[in-house]
Amino acid sequence: MTTIEREAYLMKFAIQTKNLCKEYKGELRVNHLNLNIPAGCVYGFLGPNGAGKSTTMKMMLGLVKPTDGSVTVLGKTLNDKKRLSILSQTGSLIESPSYYGHLSGKENLEIVASLKNVSKKEIAHALEIVHLTEAKDKKVKHYSLGMKQRLGIACALLGHPKLILLDEPTNGLDPAGIQEIRELICTLPKEFGMTVLVSSHLLSEIDQMATEIGIIDHGELLFENSLHVLHSYGNENLVLRTSDTRKSIELLRANQITCQPIKSESDGKIRTFSLPLLSDTDLAPILHLLTTNEISVFRIEESKKSLEDIFLDITGRSVCLS
């Protein structure tokens, strides 16, 4: 691969990590993590609390030094020499936003603009993007939690960064605040060409925001692909309840028809069984086979694994729905 080809390849990705590790007190909190985050997407970084999400994001910003491995941001390897150059194109909101409560939203942004060496002319646009223009002169101590989160995102947007990292941006918000933040995040790639990395332990949030997704648990990457591919793991099937489940399964298998018994979650007994998702034409002879063998069919339902079920299959433990 030539130098030009390598640079073009790297720019396909806003962030790449290679065998990234972080050890605390002899324990690997981030374990040989290999992320490939495409440019121009909302990337959902999903995992239970304590999975290593925040630590990984801090290493991406140079706030925490890796024990091993490397991070490439916007085509550049993150190191002491290149860190400031990379951060000038990056905005972030890690954990809760910091602000001066006795100052207005606009005054807080003016301080951040000075620190980032950004023209104060950009403040009005940042306030407009996060819908805080009307509250710009209000003291931040009187802001709602959602308004404070939006102010934190406005700070991250100053300087028109190519990349935004948001760590649990909807934490503690009411449903209206969550919707505001979600809609804002979804507009950033479309309207401003930004890449957004957003971490969360909430399945519903990632499902409604992200186009690409990475699932991490115990510091290890368990899944990385598009959200569409993740949903495709939830294969659709038909669930049948009959007058004699055991006899139904034996009869169908004797006729080379694929079916699977389903154990009840409450007591482990088998009362239903599944078939692949079939057309009406293909299902009709199966039902005829059952009824002609004196088996009554009580119920037929279409079933598909929920996103939570898929997550459980991948990680072996649950994550919050909302």
Buried (B, 14 or more C-beta within 10 A) or exposed (E): EEEEEEEEEBEEBBBBBBEBBBBEEEEBBBBBBEBBBBBBBBBBBBBBEEBBBBBBBBBBBBEBEBBEBBBBBBBBBBEEEBBEEBBEBBBBBBEBBEBEEEBBBBBBBBEBBEEBEBEEEBBEEBBEBBBBBEBBEBBBEEBEEBBBBBBBBBBBBBBBBBBBBBBBBBBEBEEEBBBBBBEBBBEBBEEBEBBBBBBBBBBBBBBBBBBBBBBBBBBBBBBBBBBEEBBEBBEEBBBBBBEBBEBBBEBBEEEEBEBEBBEEEEEEEEEBBBBEBEEEEEBEEBBEBBEEEEBEBEEEEEBEBEBBEBBBEBBEEEBEEE
